Amino acid sequence: MQRNLATTGALLGGILSVPVITLLYFGERVAALPFVPFDIFDWLARILPGNVITVGIDSIVGLVGLLGLGPTDSSAKLIEQIMALGLFVLGAIVFGALLGYALNRRPGRGLSIGVIGGTVAFLIVAAIELWFGVSRGAWLNLLWLAIIFGGWGITLGLALDGIYAPTVATVTSQERRVALGQLAGGSLLLALVSWGAARWLAPAPGNSGANQPLPNLTAAPTPPNATAVAQATAVPGATAAGATTPVPEATATLTMRERVAAAPGTRPEVTPNADFYRIDINTRPPQVDGATWTLAVAGLFDNAQPLTLNDLMALPAVTQPITLSCISNPIGGDLISASMWTGVRLRDLLNELGLRAEARELAIEATDGFYESVAMADLMDPRTLLVYGMNGETLPVEHGFPLRIYIPNRYGMKQPKWITRIEAIDHQGAGYWVDRGWSAEARPHIISIIDTVAVDAVTAEGAIPVGGIAWAGDRGIRQVEVQVDDGAWQSAILRTPPLGPLIWVQWRYDWPSQNGQHTFRVRATDGTGALQIGEPSSVRPDGATGYHEVTRTIDVTNPVS
């Protein structure tokens, strides 16, 4: 009987977790109260060892690619949310089993066992919420959680005691099944009512300030010619380590309109905001009100003072075409994007705040608990921006509104979003992912990707356009080569001049088509003359290396004229 009651408790715990989840959803949607399943998952992601997190990341990315679920970032976030809900239900099953076991040891004490169990569950959840910060553990939040989890424990204890306890000898198996069905039906009804009420009563999304047109900038600028590109992206005073690669003289006189056309199917040079990849440590992005947000300034400054978003926007603005990549992007992956980013030069802001000579790094904190420290060479690089704009609008919520940082020639893991605080320090600071075993430098490798083998766009000469992008941080791209099967490497045409020295370059290769199955590979050479690393390596800890390749079956019987 002891095993049966624990099993029944597990079943009831799982059933009752459904209305608990929807009630928590109602509280979050209507009154911005904590949604515990996601918060538990985010908490675990922050406290588990880096190796465990890496295995989880690799598994999710691999699953998305294996099953072809769509864009890696959005698919991975959906998987994380499903995992969070599944983990909560699993915890509820264990919770129910423990209460069933306790009730078997103390028959007839369902109420007291339920109160104790609900209290323990509340204390665990409250500790996790308080761990995230005081604002998320306000008294209203705690009261709501006490009602939810206390009520859950009491309901479960009374249900077990009144229907399934060994002392209830007068209840038949048929009556117990009916009672279980009624309990399951009532749980489902409560869940549906809670979900419907949440959808109906939730306030309309407020205007936090995200996704708004930037003042005096109605669209992302597109330089009309090579001269304008050079003027818009020139970096006065850049050090040798941060020097940009000039546009080759052979193409410097080309206008943007005279550049070779991209191969059909090649990704756009500038990624729309909605398509820009999103990787962060949250199941859902933090919501920040731009009207009340301030950037706290502390540490080794003579004129430290908090700054509002309007304060930052009042400073001279810089717009740069920028490519950003995630360090966990596999070869040929889609965790890389490019956009026009607008912000203030960090160097200029630090000088206005009176950065002291003894400062060595700038520690940055974000509202989601992410942190990073920026070295002095990057602080003084005029290309390093505190970014508030993306493609002519204020940052979207998903991409760091109201403020993030851009540091040239670094992977995204070094570039916090949703920044709330900066502190000038006289020592080497910590980094969230560095502390979890990832690269301390996080400098991007040369990458090249095949976006398309355009079999539906055969040229009059019978050639099939092959195209994609290549990128090497701030080092530029000198050459891209394509290999078909095991043949010789052939030079592709670069779409030069690029929009800027910090953005990827599109390339095109018109391949003399041959029917059959063929494998296409690509490699790039950066502006310093370094060839892309061909030996495959995993993403951890320094980013993936290797050549991207795709295999296609070609059947061209009627070339397009």
Disulfide bonds with the S-S distance in Angstrom:
none
